[in-house]
């Protein structure tokens, strides 16, 4: 993937900081393509997670509305029974 080009210094002073690393041809486009793929995967996951959160919020909202409606109906039916019983 990378070729190490030795520096013109003697081998006893060779260090990685003075060496030049040149990428092989085609590495940069390959790297950019993989970064693009990762970005696309992240965007798709983000959309799926948002959609999933919207579904959950919708289900919770409907459930709460159903429970609240049930409580209202139960409360009114008890009141009407007690009103009939006292009259």
C-alpha positions in Angstrom: 0.0 0.0 0.0 2.8 2.4 0.9 6.4 2.4 -0.3 9.1 3.6 2.1 11.7 5.8 0.4 14.9 5.9 2.4 16.4 9.2 3.1 19.9 10.0 1.8 21.3 10.0 5.4 23.5 7.1 6.6 21.6 4.1 8.0 22.8 4.7 11.6 20.8 8.0 11.6 17.8 6.6 9.9 14.5 7.6 11.6 10.9 7.5 10.5 10.6 11.3 10.7 13.2 11.8 7.9 11.8 9.0 5.6 9.4 9.9 2.9 6.3 7.7 2.6 4.7 7.7 -0.8 1.4 6.0 -1.4 1.0 3.5 -4.2 -1.1 4.6 -7.2 -4.8 4.2 -6.6 -4.7 4.5 -2.8 -6.1 8.0 -2.6 -9.2 7.2 -4.8 -9.7 4.0 -2.8 -9.5 5.9 0.5 -11.9 8.6 -0.7 -14.4 5.9 -1.9 -14.3 4.1 1.4 -14.9 7.4 3.3 -17.8 8.1 1.0 -19.3 4.6 1.7 -18.9 5.1 5.4 -20.7 8.5 5.1 -23.5 6.9 3.1 -23.9 4.1 5.7 -24.0 6.7 8.5 -26.6 8.7 6.7 -28.8 5.7 6.1 -28.5 4.6 9.7 -29.4 8.1 10.8 -32.5 8.1 8.7 -33.6 4.7 9.9 -33.1 5.7 13.5 -35.1 8.9 13.0 -37.9 6.9 11.4 -37.8 4.4 14.2 -38.0 7.1 16.8 -41.0 8.7 14.9 -42.8 5.3 14.9 -42.2 4.8 18.6 -43.4 8.4 19.3 -46.5 7.7 17.3 -47.2 4.5 19.1 -46.7 6.1 22.5 -49.0 9.0 21.5 -51.8 6.7 20.3 -51.4 4.6 23.5 -51.6 7.6 25.8 -54.6 9.0 23.9 -56.3 5.6 24.1 -55.7 5.3 27.9 -56.9 8.9 28.4 -60.0 8.2 26.4 -60.7 5.1 28.4 -60.3 7.0 31.6 -62.7 9.7 30.4 -65.3 7.2 29.3 -65.0 5.2 32.6 -65.3 8.4 34.6 -68.4 9.6 32.7 -70.1 6.2 32.9 -69.6 6.0 36.7 -71.0 9.5 37.1 -74.1 8.7 35.0 -74.7 5.6 37.1 -74.4 7.5 40.4 -76.7 10.2 39.0 -79.3 7.6 38.1 -79.0 5.9 41.4 -79.5 9.1 43.5 -82.5 10.3 41.5 
